[in-house]
Amino acid sequence: MIQYGQVVETGEKAKIRISRESACGGNCGACKGCDTNLYIEVDRGNLSVGDGVKITLDDKIFQKNILLGYGGLTLFMIVGGILGWYVVKTQLGAVLSFSACFGIGLLILKRFKNKTEYVIEKIEEEN
C-alpha cells in the first residue's frame, strides 16, 4: 500500500497528515465536509514541516492488520456474548460480557497500533 502525505509537525517524532478520499469525495453537501485526514507519527529522520512524503506499508502487514482489527474484534465479541449467556444465563449477562470482551479486544489492538512499520521516503522537489 502506498500513500502520500505531508509533514505537519516535528519534534522528537514527525507527525504526518495523510489525506484519504471519502466515499462521497468530501463534497457531497450532506455535511460540512468530511474529516478524511489520518495522522501518523514516525521517527523524525531528516524530515521538516511541509515536506512531502511517500509512505509504504507492505501489503501482507496491511492485510494482517485488517484481519486482526475486524476478525479479532468480531471473535472477541462472539466469544464474550456466548460466554456471558452460558455463565449468567441472561441476556443482560450476555450483553455485559459481549461489551467487556469488545473493550478487552480494543485494548489489545491499541497495544499493536504503534508497532506497524512504515517505510517513509521524502519526496524531493524537482526544480
N, C-alpha and C positions, 0 to 999 in steps of 0.2 A: 504494500500500500504506500503510495506516495502522496503527500500533501505539501502545500506551500503555506508559509506563514511569515509573520514579521515580528521582530523582537520589540516588545513594548516596555520592558523594564529590565534593568540589570542591577546586580548586587552580587551576592555570593553565587546566586544562580541567575540564569536568564529566563525571563517569562516571555513565552512566545504565544501570539494570538494566531489561531488558525480559523479562517472563515469557512464555514460549511454551508452548502446550499440547502435551503429548507425545501420541503415538499412543494410549497406554493411559490417558491422563488423569493420569498421575503417581501413581496409587494402585492399581496392579494387584496389588501384593503379591509380584510376581516379583522385585522388587529393593527396596531400602530407599528408594525414591523417586528419580525421575529428576531430574537437574540440568537443568532446562529453561531456565535463565536465560542470557540473552545480554547482554553488556556492550558498550556503545559509548562512545567519548569524543568530546565535541563542545566547541566554544568555550563558555566558561562563560556569557557574557552576564550576565543578571540572575538566574541560577538558584542556588538554595541547596539544601543537603541536605534531603531529604524532599519536595521539590516534585514534583508530578505533572506529566508532560509528554506531549504528543501528538507523535509522530514520523511525519512524512510523507515517503515516498520515491516519486518519480514512477514509474509502472508501467513505462514504457519503459526507464528506467535499471535497475529491478529485473530485468526480463526480459533485458536486455543482460548484467547481472552473472551471471545463471544460465547464459546461453549461454556466456559466457567461462569460467565455473567448470567446468561439466560438459563442454561441447563442446570447449573449448580443451584441457583436460587429456586428454580422450579422443583428440583429434587428435595431441597430442604423444606419447602412449603408442603409438599405432598406428604413427606415423612412426618412432619410436625402435625399436620391435620389428622393423619391416621393414628399416630401415637397418642395424641390428645383424646381422640374418640375412644380408643380401646382402654386407656388408663382411667379416664374420668367418666366415660360413658354418657357424656352430654355434649350438645352442640357447642355450648359455651367453652367447655374444655378443649374441644377440637379447634375452635377459633383462637383461643388464647395460645394454645400450643403452636398452631399454624403461624401466628404473629410472632411468637418468641423465636421460632426457628427461622423465620424470614429475617428478623433482626440479627440473629447469630450469623446467618449467611451473608448479610450486608457487612458485618464487622470483619468476617473472614476475607471478603472481596476487597475491603478497604486496605487490608494489610498488603495485598498484592498490587494495589493501584500504582504505586511508585516504583515497582520492580520491573516495569516494562522498559526495555532498552530501545531507544530510538537512535537512528543514525542521522545526525544533523550536519548539513552542509551549507555553508554560507554561499549565497548566490552573488557572484561578483558582477558588478555593474560594468557594462561594456560602454566605452566612450567612443 
